[in-house]
Amino acid sequence: MGQPQPQTPDISRDPRWHAYKFEQDGIQYLQVNDGDGNVRVTLGIIDGTVWTLPMGRDAGRVSTSQRRLVTPANATRSVVYHTPDFEFVAYVGTNGVVWAVEESDGTP
């Protein structure tokens, strides 16, 4: 974790981003990097609960159920990571990116 190109498959659904999943001691982690390999955000996941780790350039720009952020009206939405439980979404606007953990439609 924290590397520009971790030794694990890129599982991103959007080619602009690189998403890497790790697991240790029963906790799953999702790291999202930009095209230059910079860590943008890292999530922790346990039993459907998702939180932001203080790691990455955009760690303070993540909307979760515990901390709602306003997404820019002019932003383009793209799904970076999808599970039946949640989606991790990037809202890319003129002032940067706002990330969001959102409910999934339940499909695998």
C-alpha positions as CSV (number, residue, x, y, z in Angstrom):
1,M,0.0,0.0,0.0
2,G,1.1,3.6,-0.6
3,Q,3.1,2.7,-3.7
4,P,2.7,4.2,-7.2
5,Q,2.2,0.8,-8.8
6,P,1.5,-1.9,-6.2
7,Q,2.1,-5.6,-7.0
8,T,-1.6,-6.3,-7.2
9,P,-4.0,-6.1,-10.2
10,D,-5.6,-2.7,-11.1
11,I,-9.3,-3.3,-10.6
12,S,-10.5,0.2,-11.6
13,R,-13.6,0.5,-13.8
14,D,-12.4,3.9,-15.1
15,P,-9.1,4.0,-17.0
16,R,-8.3,7.5,-15.7
17,W,-7.8,5.9,-12.2
18,H,-5.9,2.9,-10.8
19,A,-7.6,1.0,-8.0
20,Y,-5.8,-1.6,-5.9
21,K,-7.3,-3.9,-3.3
22,F,-5.4,-5.3,-0.3
23,E,-6.4,-7.4,2.7
24,Q,-4.7,-7.8,6.0
25,D,-5.9,-9.2,9.3
26,G,-9.5,-9.3,8.0
27,I,-9.6,-5.7,6.9
28,Q,-9.8,-4.8,3.2
29,Y,-8.2,-1.7,1.8
30,L,-8.8,0.1,-1.5
31,Q,-6.1,2.5,-2.7
32,V,-6.9,4.7,-5.7
33,N,-4.0,6.3,-7.6
34,D,-4.1,8.8,-10.5
35,G,-2.4,8.3,-13.9
36,D,0.9,9.5,-12.6
37,G,0.9,7.0,-9.7
38,N,0.1,9.5,-7.0
39,V,-2.0,8.0,-4.2
40,R,-5.3,10.0,-4.1
41,V,-7.3,8.2,-1.5
42,T,-7.3,5.0,0.6
43,L,-10.4,3.3,2.1
44,G,-10.7,0.7,4.8
45,I,-13.6,-1.8,4.6
46,I,-15.0,-4.2,7.2
47,D,-18.3,-6.0,6.9
48,G,-19.8,-3.3,4.6
49,T,-18.5,-0.4,6.7
50,V,-16.3,1.9,4.7
51,W,-14.1,4.7,6.0
52,T,-11.3,7.0,4.7
53,L,-7.8,6.5,5.9
54,P,-5.6,9.6,6.3
55,M,-3.5,8.6,3.3
56,G,-3.4,10.2,-0.1
57,R,-3.8,13.6,-1.7
58,D,-7.6,13.6,-1.5
59,A,-8.1,12.0,1.9
60,G,-10.2,15.0,3.1
61,R,-12.3,15.0,-0.1
62,V,-14.3,11.8,0.4
63,S,-18.1,11.8,1.0
64,T,-19.3,8.9,3.2
65,S,-22.5,8.2,5.1
66,Q,-20.8,9.6,8.2
67,R,-19.4,12.8,6.5
68,R,-21.4,14.1,3.5
69,L,-19.7,16.4,1.1
70,V,-21.3,18.5,-1.6
71,T,-20.4,17.3,-5.1
72,P,-19.9,20.1,-7.7
73,A,-22.9,20.6,-10.0
74,N,-20.7,20.6,-13.1
75,A,-18.8,17.4,-12.2
76,T,-18.6,14.3,-14.3
77,R,-19.4,11.1,-12.3
78,S,-17.4,8.0,-12.9
79,V,-17.5,4.7,-11.0
80,V,-14.0,3.6,-10.0
81,Y,-14.9,0.6,-7.9
82,H,-18.1,-1.4,-7.6
83,T,-19.3,-4.1,-5.3
84,P,-22.8,-5.4,-4.5
85,D,-22.6,-3.3,-1.3
86,F,-21.2,0.0,-2.4
87,E,-19.6,2.0,-5.2
88,F,-16.6,4.3,-5.0
89,V,-17.2,7.2,-7.3
90,A,-15.1,10.1,-8.6
91,Y,-16.9,13.4,-9.3
92,V,-14.4,15.3,-11.5
93,G,-15.0,19.0,-11.8
94,T,-13.1,22.2,-12.6
95,N,-11.9,22.5,-9.0
96,G,-10.6,18.9,-8.7
97,V,-12.1,15.7,-7.5
98,V,-14.7,14.9,-4.9
99,W,-14.9,11.2,-4.1
100,A,-18.0,9.4,-2.8
101,V,-18.9,6.1,-1.2
102,E,-22.4,5.5,-2.5
103,E,-25.0,2.7,-2.3
104,S,-24.7,0.1,-5.0
105,D,-27.6,-1.3,-7.1
106,G,-26.8,-4.8,-5.6
107,T,-25.3,-6.3,-8.8
108,P,-22.0,-8.1,-8.6
